[in-house]
Amino acid sequence: MTPQPKPSSGSSPKAGPGEPVDSKDWPSVVDDSATEETPLLRSESSSPAAGSVSSATSEPSQDEDSPDLDTPNQRVSRARGLAIILSVYLLIFLQATNMSGITMAQSTIAADLDSYENAMWFTTAFLVAMSSSTPLVGKLASIFSPRTMVLYSSTLFAAGCFITSQARSFPVFILGRLVTGLGAGGSTALAIVLILELTTKRKRGLFVGLLNAGFTTGVSLGAVLSGALISVTGWRVLFWVQVPPSLIAGLGIHFSIPHTFSSGPGSKDGSLSTKLKRIDYPGALFLTATVVLFLYGLSGTIQVVPLLISLATLIIFVLIEYYVAVDPIIPITVIQNRGAILTCVSQLGFMAARWTVLFYAPITALAVRGFTPATSGSILIPTNLGFGLGGLLVGWLHVRRTGSFWASCITSFILFAASLFALSLASTPDIPISLYIITVFLNGLFAGAALNYTLAHLLHLTLPDTHYIATSLLGTFRGFAGSFGSAIGGGIFSRTLRASLEKGFKSIDGPSGPEDHSELIRKLIGSPALVFNGGLGAKEQTIAVQGYVDGLKVLFQAAVVLSIVVSVVQAATGWKGPGDKAKYRESGSSNALCDQVSEDEE
């Protein structure tokens, strides 16, 4: 028997409307009647509880003329809105530069801390902390005020940067990276919360595009700036210089959000002790353990034991959410929502395929095109420019309503797969560099569009009361993708590269017998810069280039297959949200399904 979800212990009092002003996107001051007990998603939800399946319905799809599309859930003045936009952008930008800048500083840090064999943890520790904290912050934002949560997140980020900059040993450095990741995960989740609350539904997609643009510009500039500054300033400056702006951004958001900004459906008693009692501590523990063990198992060489343990902790977590938790970390409606879970799974595979481009496009420039190490990272500029532009364009031109974006998701996924296939053919020295740049630009364009569409479609598939948790969970799965893509993709690439190099060197062995090229092969696999800067002979260099061409071709074509698979998974999410299904059951019409598809995809 399927366990029935437990109703929420609290009730949601009805909120009064806010004062209308001239600005549609950042309206005037929030209604004075709002309190800590006022529902955070006030205009989107009238359901009694997030855990109730039978009675709750989601917002219907709205056309371009619906007045509700121009009404935000909560209102702030134009000046406060502008301050929030700039502060959120700064936090996301700093997070992205911190994530990508470490790649350029990794060798210097490893030498300074004498930790060459553990250098992979510089990035992995950050990703593990960020991914594990994102769903928890999404839940906490529905219990405590996002106004307070964002201050904690920005402070954690600043503290982590400071600890990292002062580290004199590997354990202290990793501690700093963990604390930084916790702050970064909280900032990402809260940025989505603020977009959902303070923008109109018509402009929501545009602001999601701006958020993605902030992230991708940070990824692009982080590597470039770190590479340019590290030889001048040293690596420590790259971290402590982020402390003041992250604190300023957090304070800017904190003081720009009014005290009356509500924190979601809470209990009748809004005291701190009551809110602390609502937290699902066992669920939080096992969810965090699942994420940490899963990412640990994918870090470096794939480790089966941590992956199996993570599966066990996941099962325990689900059982806790079903049978024990009064207010689950992930509501039962989200766990039982096929569309939400499949969307998260598809995002894991989709972003893993995307990370193959981010990881290996610079290697293509270095080992196949012969770019210098200092300029190889610049190949990411066109793909990240396309990523930001894709999200902005679909947000500005298309995601201007609520409802299904099923066909748009599938179309963008297929176009993304096609661009990966083109990239597998273009990763050779014979293809003009201009054509390669266009290909990576289009890959980023389709990826940015897909991320905006899937978020909009997820909001359609889930109940409004669970939007915070659903979007945070989506962010967690996207966070998995970096480790997932590097572990699986790296294995495919390395095996293909080794096989190609061994075959190539065997073909040039002289009549005196085969030479031992094992040490050269080991170095070429570990350092692509040696292809053009390692003193290789003409024949050896040709074999090395061809080995990288073969490895990249197989890698990107494997990513094509993965993209097609996740396109099928995304298609299985369906186009009908909870409210649509209720209307379909009530209508009893055999044509209701076709009518809904036509209505949603107009």
C-alpha positions in Angstrom: 0.0 0.0 0.0 1.3 3.4 -0.9 1.8 5.5 2.2 -0.4 8.6 2.4 1.2 12.0 2.8 0.8 13.7 6.2 -0.9 17.0 6.2 1.1 20.0 7.4 0.7 21.0 11.0 0.2 24.6 10.3 -2.4 26.6 8.5 -1.8 29.5 6.1 -3.8 32.6 6.8 -4.9 34.6 3.8 -2.7 37.6 2.9 -4.1 40.9 1.9 -3.2 42.5 -1.4 -0.3 44.9 -1.7 -0.4 48.5 -2.8 -0.1 48.9 -6.6 2.5 51.2 -8.1 3.8 52.2 -11.5 6.5 49.5 -11.7 5.3 46.1 -12.7 8.5 44.2 -11.9 9.5 45.8 -8.6 6.3 47.2 -7.2 6.0 49.5 -4.2 6.2 48.4 -0.5 4.9 45.1 0.6 1.5 45.1 2.3 1.7 46.0 6.0 -0.5 43.1 6.9 2.1 40.6 6.0 3.6 38.8 8.9 5.9 35.8 9.6 2.8 33.7 9.2 1.8 35.0 5.8 2.2 32.5 3.0 5.3 33.3 0.9 3.7 32.1 -2.3 0.5 34.1 -1.6 -0.9 34.7 -5.0 0.0 31.3 -6.4 -1.4 29.0 -3.7 -4.5 28.5 -1.9 -3.9 24.9 -0.9 -4.1 24.1 2.8 -0.8 22.3 2.9 2.2 21.3 0.8 1.7 17.7 1.7 -1.9 17.4 0.6 -2.3 15.8 -2.7 -5.9 15.3 -3.2 -7.2 18.9 -2.5 -4.3 21.0 -3.8 -4.2 22.3 -7.3 -1.6 24.3 -9.1 -2.1 27.6 -11.0 -3.6 27.1 -14.5 -1.8 28.1 -17.6 -2.4 31.8 -18.3 -2.5 33.7 -21.5 -0.7 36.9 -22.4 -3.6 39.1 -21.3 -4.0 37.7 -17.8 -3.6 40.5 -15.2 -2.1 37.9 -12.8 0.9 37.7 -15.0 1.8 41.3 -14.0 1.3 40.8 -10.3 4.3 39.7 -8.2 3.8 37.7 -5.0 5.4 40.3 -2.9 6.2 44.0 -3.5 9.1 46.2 -2.9 10.0 49.7 -4.1 11.9 50.2 -7.3 15.0 51.3 -5.4 14.9 48.3 -3.2 14.4 46.1 -6.2 17.4 47.5 -8.0 19.6 47.0 -4.9 18.4 43.4 -4.7 19.1 42.7 -8.4 22.7 44.2 -8.2 23.5 42.4 -4.9 22.2 39.0 -6.1 24.1 39.4 -9.3 27.3 40.1 -7.4 26.9 37.1 -5.1 26.3 34.7 -8.1 29.2 36.3 -10.0 31.5 35.8 -7.0 30.4 32.2 -6.6 31.1 31.4 -10.3 34.5 33.1 -10.3 35.4 31.2 -7.2 34.4 27.9 -8.9 36.3 28.5 -12.1 39.2 30.5 -10.8 40.5 27.5 -8.8 41.3 25.7 -12.0 43.9 28.2 -12.9 45.4 28.5 -9.4 45.3 24.7 -8.7 48.9 24.0 -9.7 50.3 26.9 -7.7 48.3 26.1 -4.6 49.2 22.4 -4.8 52.9 23.3 -4.9 52.6 25.8 -2.0 50.7 23.3 0.2 52.6 20.3 -1.0 49.4 18.4 -1.9 49.8 17.4 -5.6 48.0 14.1 -5.1 45.0 15.7 -3.5 44.6 18.7 -5.8 41.3 17.4 -7.2 39.7 18.1 -3.8 40.2 21.8 -4.3 37.1 21.8 -6.6 35.4 18.7 -5.3 35.1 19.9 -1.7 33.4 23.1 -3.0 30.9 21.1 -5.2 30.1 18.6 -2.5 29.3 21.4 0.1 27.3 23.5 -2.5 25.2 20.5 -3.7 24.4 19.2 -0.2 23.4 22.6 1.1 21.1 23.7 -1.7 18.0 21.6 -0.9 18.3 22.3 2.8 18.4 26.1 2.3 15.4 25.8 0.0 13.4 24.2 2.9 14.8 26.6 5.5 13.7 29.5 3.4 10.1 28.4 3.8 10.5 28.2 7.6 12.7 31.3 8.3 12.7 34.6 6.5 14.8 34.6 3.3 15.9 38.0 4.5 17.8 36.4 7.4 18.9 33.3 5.4 20.7 35.3 2.7 22.8 37.1 5.4 23.9 33.8 6.8 24.8 32.5 3.3 26.8 35.5 2.3 28.6 35.5 5.6 29.5 31.8 5.2 30.8 32.5 1.7 33.0 35.3 3.0 34.2 33.3 5.9 35.1 30.4 3.6 37.1 32.7 1.3 39.0 34.1 4.3 39.8 30.7 5.7 41.0 29.6 2.3 43.2 32.6 1.8 44.9 32.1 5.2 45.4 28.3 4.9 48.9 27.0 5.5 48.0 23.3 5.2 45.8 21.1 3.0 43.1 20.3 5.7 42.6 24.0 6.5 42.4 24.8 2.8 39.7 22.2 2.3 37.8 23.5 5.4 37.8 26.9 3.7 36.5 25.3 0.5 33.7 23.5 2.3 32.5 26.6 4.1 32.7 28.6 0.9 30.6 25.9 -0.9 27.9 26.0 1.9 27.6 29.7 1.4 27.5 29.4 -2.4 24.7 26.7 -2.3 22.6 28.9 0.0 23.1 31.9 -2.2 22.0 30.0 -5.3 18.8 28.7 -3.7 17.8 32.0 -2.2 18.4 33.8 -5.6 15.7 31.6 -7.1 13.4 32.3 -4.1 13.7 36.0 -4.6 13.0 35.7 -8.3 9.9 33.7 -7.6 8.6 36.2 -5.0 9.6 39.6 -6.3 9.1 39.4 -10.1 6.0 39.0 -12.1 5.2 35.8 -13.9 5.6 37.6 -17.2 9.2 38.7 -16.3 10.2 35.6 -14.3 11.9 33.9 -17.2 13.9 37.1 -18.0 15.2 37.3 -14.5 16.1 33.6 -14.5 18.1 34.4 -17.7 19.8 37.2 -16.0 20.7 34.9 -13.1 22.2 32.4 -15.5 24.1 35.3 -17.3 25.6 36.3 -14.0 26.8 32.8 -13.4 28.2 32.2 -16.8 30.1 35.6 -16.9 31.6 34.7 -13.6 32.7 31.3 -14.9 34.2 32.9 -18.0 36.0 35.8 -16.3 37.1 33.8 -13.2 39.5 31.6 -15.1 40.8 34.5 -17.2 41.3 36.9 -14.2 42.9 34.2 -12.0 45.2 33.2 -14.8 46.3 36.8 -15.3 46.6 37.8 -11.6 48.1 34.7 -9.9 51.6 35.3 -11.2 51.4 38.9 -10.0 49.5 38.8 -6.7 49.8 35.2 -5.6 46.9 32.8 -5.0 45.9 34.0 -1.6 44.8 37.4 -2.8 42.4 35.7 -5.2 40.4 34.5 -2.2 40.5 37.2 0.4 39.7 39.9 -2.2 36.2 38.2 -2.4 35.4 38.7 1.3 34.4 42.4 1.2 32.1 42.3 -1.9 30.4 39.1 -0.7 29.6 40.7 2.7 28.4 43.9 1.0 26.2 42.0 -1.4 24.6 40.0 1.5 24.0 43.2 3.5 22.6 44.8 0.4 20.0 42.1 0.0 19.3 41.9 3.8 18.5 45.6 4.2 16.7 45.9 0.9 14.2 43.2 1.8 11.5 44.7 4.1 10.9 43.3 7.6 7.4 42.4 6.5 8.8 40.0 3.8 6.9 36.8 4.7 8.6 33.5 5.2 6.1 31.0 3.9 3.3 28.9 5.4 4.3 28.6 9.1 2.7 27.4 12.3 0.4 29.7 14.3 3.2 30.2 16.7 5.9 32.1 14.8 8.5 31.9 17.7 12.1 30.8 17.0 11.7 27.6 19.1 8.6 26.5 17.2 10.4 27.0 13.9 13.4 25.1 15.1 11.1 22.2 16.1 9.7 22.1 12.5 13.1 21.3 11.0 13.4 17.7 9.9 16.8 17.0 11.4 17.0 13.2 10.6 15.9 13.9 7.1 18.5 16.7 6.7 21.2 14.4 8.1 20.5 11.5 5.7 19.9 13.8 2.7 23.3 15.5 3.3 25.0 12.1 3.8 23.5 10.9 0.5 24.8 13.8 -1.5 28.2 13.8 0.1 28.7 10.0 -0.3 27.4 10.1 -3.9 29.8 12.9 -5.0 32.7 11.4 -3.0 32.2 8.1 -4.9 32.4 9.9 -8.2 35.5 12.0 -7.3 38.6 10.9 -9.1 38.4 7.1 -9.6 34.8 5.8 -9.2 34.4 4.1 -5.8 31.7 1.6 -5.6 31.4 1.4 -1.8 30.5 5.1 -1.2 28.0 4.9 -4.1 26.3 1.8 -2.5 26.2 3.5 0.9 24.7 6.6 -0.6 21.9 4.4 -2.1 21.2 3.0 1.4 21.1 6.5 3.0 18.8 7.7 0.2 16.4 4.9 0.9 16.5 5.7 4.6 15.9 9.4 3.8 12.8 8.6 1.7 11.4 6.4 4.5 12.0 9.2 7.0 10.1 11.6 4.8 7.2 9.2 4.3 6.8 7.8 7.8 8.6 10.0 10.4 8.9 13.6 9.4 6.1 16.0 10.4 7.4 18.7 8.0 9.6 16.8 5.5 12.7 18.4 4.0 11.4 17.4 0.6 7.6 17.3 0.7 5.8 14.1 -0.2 4.1 15.8 -3.1 7.6 16.4 -4.7 8.8 12.8 -4.0 5.6 11.5 -5.6 5.6 13.9 -8.5 6.9 12.0 -11.5 7.5 15.1 -13.5 9.6 16.8 -10.8 11.8 13.7 -10.2 12.3 13.0 -13.9 13.1 16.7 -14.5 15.9 16.5 -11.9 17.2 13.3 -13.4 17.2 14.8 -16.9 19.1 17.8 -15.6 21.8 15.6 -14.1 22.5 14.0 -17.4 22.0 17.2 -19.5 24.4 19.3 -17.4 26.9 16.4 -17.2 27.0 16.5 -21.0 27.3 20.3 -20.9 30.3 20.0 -18.5 32.1 17.9 -21.0 32.3 21.0 -23.2 33.4 23.2 -20.3 36.0 20.7 -19.2 37.4 19.7 -22.6 37.0 22.7 -24.9 40.1 24.3 -23.4 41.9 20.9 -23.8 40.9 21.0 -27.5 42.5 24.4 -27.8 45.6 23.3 -26.0 46.3 19.8 -27.4 44.6 19.9 -30.8 44.8 23.6 -31.9 48.1 24.4 -30.3 47.0 27.4 -28.2 49.2 28.5 -25.5 48.2 27.5 -21.9 47.5 31.2 -21.1 45.0 31.6 -23.9 43.4 28.1 -24.0 40.7 29.2 -21.4 39.5 31.9 -23.8 37.8 29.2 -25.9 35.1 29.2 -23.1 34.2 32.8 -23.8 32.0 32.1 -26.8 30.2 29.1 -25.3 29.5 31.0 -22.0 28.4 34.0 -24.0 25.9 31.8 -25.9 24.8 30.3 -22.6 23.9 33.6 -21.1 22.3 34.9 -24.3 20.2 31.7 -24.7 18.7 32.1 -21.2 18.0 35.8 -21.7 16.4 35.4 -25.1 13.9 32.7 -24.1 13.1 34.5 -20.9 12.5 37.8 -22.7 10.7 36.5 -25.7 8.9 33.3 -24.7 8.7 32.5 -21.0 6.2 35.2 -20.4 3.4 33.1 -18.9 2.8 30.2 -16.6 2.0 26.8 -17.9 3.7 24.0 -19.9 6.9 24.4 -21.8 7.1 20.7 -22.7 7.7 21.0 -26.4 10.2 23.8 -25.9 12.2 21.7 -23.4 12.4 18.8 -25.9 13.4 21.0 -28.8 16.2 22.7 -26.9 17.5 19.3 -25.7 17.6 17.9 -29.3 19.3 21.1 -30.6 21.9 20.8 -27.8 22.6 17.1 -28.7 23.0 18.2 -32.4 25.5 20.8 -31.4 27.5 18.2 -29.4 27.6 16.0 -32.5 28.9 18.9 -34.5 31.5 19.6 -31.9 32.7 16.0 -32.1 33.4 16.5 -35.8 34.8 20.0 -35.3 37.4 19.0 -32.7 40.2 18.5 -35.3 43.0 20.7 -36.4 41.6 20.7 -40.0 38.4 22.6 -39.2 38.6 26.4 -39.3 38.8 27.9 -35.8 35.9 30.2 -36.7 33.6 27.2 -37.3 34.7 25.7 -34.0 33.9 29.0 -32.2 30.4 29.1 -33.8 29.8 25.5 -32.7 30.7 26.0 -29.1 28.6 29.2 -29.1 25.6 27.4 -30.4 26.1 24.7 -27.8 26.0 27.3 -25.0 23.0 29.0 -26.6 20.9 25.8 -26.6 22.1 24.9 -23.1 21.1 28.3 -21.7 17.7 28.1 -23.4 17.1 24.5 -22.1 17.9 25.5 -18.5 15.4 28.3 -18.5 12.7 26.2 -20.2 13.1 23.3 -17.8 12.9 25.6 -14.7 9.7 27.2 -16.1 8.2 23.7 -16.9 9.1 22.4 -13.4 7.2 25.3 -11.8 4.2 24.1 -14.0 4.6 20.5 -12.9 4.7 21.1 -9.2 2.4 22.6 -6.6 3.2 26.3 -5.8 3.7 25.5 -2.1 6.6 23.2 -3.1 8.3 25.6 -5.6 11.1 26.5 -3.2 12.0 22.8 -2.5 11.5 21.7 -6.1 13.8 24.4 -7.5 16.4 23.8 -4.9 16.3 20.1 -5.6 16.8 20.9 -9.3 19.8 23.0 -8.3 21.2 20.1 -6.4 21.0 17.7 -9.3 22.6 20.4 -11.5 25.4 20.6 -8.9 25.9 16.8 -9.2 26.6 17.2 -12.9 30.1 18.6 -12.6 31.4 15.6 -10.6 29.2 13.2 -12.6 30.5 14.5 -15.9 34.1 14.7 -14.9 34.1 11.1 -13.5 32.2 9.4 -16.3 33.4 11.6 -19.2 37.0 11.6 -17.9 37.1 7.9 -17.8 35.8 7.6 -21.4 38.2 10.2 -22.6 41.3 8.8 -20.9 40.6 5.2 -22.0 40.1 6.3 -25.7 43.2 8.6 -25.6 45.4 5.8 -24.1 44.2 3.3 -26.7 44.9 5.7 -29.6 48.3 6.7 -28.3 49.4 3.0 -27.8 48.2 2.2 -31.3 49.9 5.2 -32.8 53.2 4.6 -31.2 53.2 0.9 -32.0 52.9 1.9 -35.7 56.1 3.9 -35.7 58.3 1.3 -33.9 61.4 0.6 -35.9 62.7 -2.8 -37.1 64.8 -3.0 -33.9 61.7 -3.8 -31.9 59.0 -1.9 -30.0 60.1 1.0 -27.9 58.8 1.6 -24.4 56.5 4.6 -24.7 54.6 4.0 -21.5 56.1 6.9 -19.6 55.5 9.3 -22.5 51.9 8.1 -22.8 51.4 8.6 -19.1 52.7 12.2 -19.3 50.6 13.0 -22.4 47.4 11.8 -20.7 48.1 13.9 -17.6 49.4 17.0 -19.4 47.9 18.1 -22.7 50.3 21.0 -22.8 53.1 18.6 -23.7 51.6 17.9 -27.1 53.0 21.2 -28.5 55.3 22.3 -25.6 56.9 19.0 -24.7 59.7 18.8 -27.2 58.1 16.0 -29.2 59.3 15.0 -32.6 57.1 15.5 -35.7 55.8 11.9 -35.8 55.3 11.8 -32.0 53.4 15.1 -32.1 51.2 13.9 -34.9 50.3 10.8 -33.0 49.6 12.8 -29.8 47.3 15.2 -31.7 45.4 12.3 -33.3 45.1 10.7 -29.9 43.4 13.7 -28.5 41.2 14.1 -31.6 40.1 10.5 -31.1 39.5 10.9 -27.4 37.5 14.1 -27.8 35.4 12.6 -30.7 34.4 9.6 -28.6 33.8 11.8 -25.5 31.5 14.2 -27.3 29.6 11.5 -29.1 29.0 9.7 -25.8 27.7 13.0 -24.6 25.3 13.0 -27.6 24.0 9.6 -26.6 23.5 10.8 -23.1 21.7 14.0 -24.3 19.3 11.9 -26.4 18.6 9.6 -23.4 17.8 12.6 -21.1 15.6 14.1 -23.8 13.5 11.0 -23.5 13.5 11.3 -19.7 12.5 15.0 -20.0 9.7 14.0 -22.5 8.4 11.5 -19.9 7.8 14.4 -17.4 4.6 15.2 -19.4 2.9 18.5 -20.1 0.2 18.4 -17.5 0.6 20.0 -14.0 -1.4 19.0 -10.9 -4.1 21.6 -11.7 -4.4 20.4 -15.3 -4.8 16.8 -14.2 -7.6 17.8 -11.7 -9.4 19.7 -14.5 -9.0 16.7 -16.8 -10.5 14.3 -14.2 -13.4 16.8 -13.5 -14.2 17.3 -17.2 -14.5 13.6 -18.1 -14.1 14.7 -21.7 -12.2 12.4 -24.1 -10.9 15.5 -25.8 -9.6 17.1 -22.7 -6.1 15.9 -23.1 -5.8 17.2 -26.7 -7.4 20.5 -25.7 -4.9 21.0 -22.9 -1.9 20.2 -25.1 -3.1 22.7 -27.6 -3.8 25.3 -24.9 -0.4 24.8 -23.1 1.7 24.9 -26.2 0.2 28.0 -27.9 
